[in-house]
Amino acid sequence: MNRRERMRRCYFNEEIDRPAVFSRILFPPNDPSYDRLKAYLDAHSELKLTWDATRLQTPYPTDVSTEPYSDAFERRVEVVHTPKGDLRKSTFIGLKGQPPMHETYLLNNPEDAEKYLSLPLPKVGGDVSGFFAAENQVGDKGIVNIFLGVNPGGTAASLFGTENFAIMSAIERDLIHTLCEREKKILTSLVKFVISKKIGPYFGMEGEELIVPPLHGPADSYDFNVKYDKPIIDLVHNADGRMHIHCHASIKKVLPGFVEMGVDVLHPFEAPPMGDVTPKEAKEIIRNKMCYEGNLQINRMYEFKPQDIAEEVKLLIADVFDDHKGLIVSPTASPYIFGAGEICFPQYKAMVDTVLAYKG
């Protein structure tokens, strides 16, 4: 069984000869310390290349400017022009490899939301040859993930910012539903276009983590994630595709909702203390329904010893791979510490080698 077929079987909930082993690859930019790890993963792990389908959508009319802020950050200001007036947000952009940080958000109140809702829906179309180029590039090493962007609820939450969205979901709930319905229409149009171009079968979304515990309860997750994601996932399934969802957080209470909406692969599953669900508990809920991916806390790849990682992988396999289905051994995030590629390499190698040595 080659790596491509093994990953396909994980997504389609079919038996596999051994677990897949994978790592997200958003490495620190311009960091040669990770070159050896990149080469090892390319040679020995199951791969996923990402093709960004959001580029097929016409962008909103936006002016972007930057201005100095500090030695470590610059401020990026985006002004979106709507038929009912301008909307503005600002973001701190790291100059030394740091991730961006929001300063202000596009929407602050119901009046801003009405401006946003006055925007025409994006048109969808364009060149899709990049997908086929990615397919040729990955070959039999893995698959190509068609990234659909942020889910409807996550988009609404990101427009307001996490805390303000929580307030708005309590006092302006109908307005949040209107925003989610709009974003569902946008994603539905995108999925239909991609499917019409005979592209697939592996799709991905993110953003669900913005509406899960502890800030939001299961009812919010059901109302704003399950309700609006399920029709999109149904479209993918009707085209014999499969859906991957990326969602950090404590997901134990909302995991049945992910099963109900039809998620095929979920990343990550974080055990205590970072999360709240153990491998055995998760397997009881998702067995025969969902693939279990993202199960080794990323900090351990830098802080633990190789033998510790090897033992953790063995225990993970014992806990959730009794049916020989639905396990992609993977850290919970991409390698993230600048200049520390050689520090984490032995732990990554132990993870990969332990999976490759599996004899079921």
Buried (B, 14 or more C-beta within 10 A) or exposed (E): EEBBBBBBBBBBBEEBEBBBBBBBBEBBEEBEBBEBBBEBBEEBBBBBBBBEBBEBBEEBEEEEEEEEBEEEBBBBBBBBEBEEEEBBBBBBBEEEBEEEEEBEBBBBEEEBBBBBBEBEEBEBEBEBEBBBEBBEEBEEBBBBBBBBBBBBBBBBBBBBBBEBBBEBBEEBEEBBBBBBEBBBEBBBBBBEBBBEBEBBBBBBBBBBBBBBBEBBBBEBBBBBBBBBBBBBBBBBBEBEBBBBBBBBBBBBBBBBBBBEBBBBBBBBBBBEEBBBBBBEBBBEBBBEBBBBBBBBBBBBBEEBEBEEBBBBBBEBBEBBBEEBBBBBBBBBBEBBBBEBBEBBBBBBBBBBBBBEEBEE
